[in-house]
Amino acid sequence: MVQITVKVEGMACGMCESHVNDAVRRAFPVKKVTSSHKRGETVILAEENISVEQLRSAIEPMGYRVLDAVCGPYVKKGLLGFGR
C-alpha cells in the first residue's frame, strides 16, 4: 500500500475538500482519501501509485490546481501513534 500526498491549490473550505475527495474516489480505486484546505493537501491511500498527470486529470476539472504529488510506502501507525 502507498500513501500519496498531493499539494492542491484552490481549496478554501470543507466543501472544497469534499469535492476533491469525491473526484479522487470517482477516478481511482483508493482505500482512503482525506483533504485539508488549511494545509492545501490531499492524502490518498491506495494499492498502487497514481501519477501526477492522472491526479491532474481528475482534480483540475473541478476548478482546483494540482501542484505536486509525492508517493511513499504507507506505514500503519500502532497504539499511541508509533509505527509497527
Secondary structure, 3 states (H helix, E strand, C coil): CEEEEEEEECCCCHHHHHHHHHHHHHHCCEEEEEEECCCCEEEEEECCCCCHHHHHHHHHHHCCEEEEEEEEECCCECHHHCEC
